[in-house]
Amino acid sequence: MNEQIAGKEKTNQFLFAYLINYKSRSGSNDWQRMPLHLTLTPWLRTETTPSNLIGLTEVALSDTTKVKTKATTEDSFGINEDIKAMRVERTDQLLSLHLKLIEVADSIDANYSMRYCGEENWQPHVTHKGTRRLRKDAELVIDGVDLVQRLTYKQKALVGRIALADEIIL
């Protein structure tokens, strides 16, 4: 929800990601060292609450199974191409997951940059974090989608995890 802070409106910001080899830091919102992650959407700005967004995402992903993919090649991202990352194979299954999350964002009228979304623009990758990095040809099994909330520029918090199905049960 929006709240007034020093005369400015504050909107919730959320990111859908798959956190790689994440070990829970129970009770801590100090994510200055965010774990390695595959970003599934850009930051979403919205008035919705974390619990509402989690509920909508659970419904949208209820028939989505685990996604298998792998790291492919190292590349440079950013305006100055100074952000090193490992590209991740963009399988049909992975793209479908991304597009379902964008549909959720659209359903809550979230603001986000289309520049990083969709069939043509989305380039899945895992950004290096100092010496922490994904190795080439590493296999990834995405078994859940994590919802991360930006509290301040440096502070982020894991606010929910939506598990993906092992298989679709009819």
Secondary structure, DSSP 8 states (H G I E B T S, - for coil): --EEETTEEE-EEEEEEEETT----TT----TT---EEESS--EEESS-HHHHHHHHHHHTTT-B-EEEEEEEEEEESTTS-EEEEEE---HHHHHHHHHHHHHHHHTT-B--GGG-HHHH---EEE-BTTB---TT-EEEE-EEEEEEESSSS-EEEEEEEE-BSS---
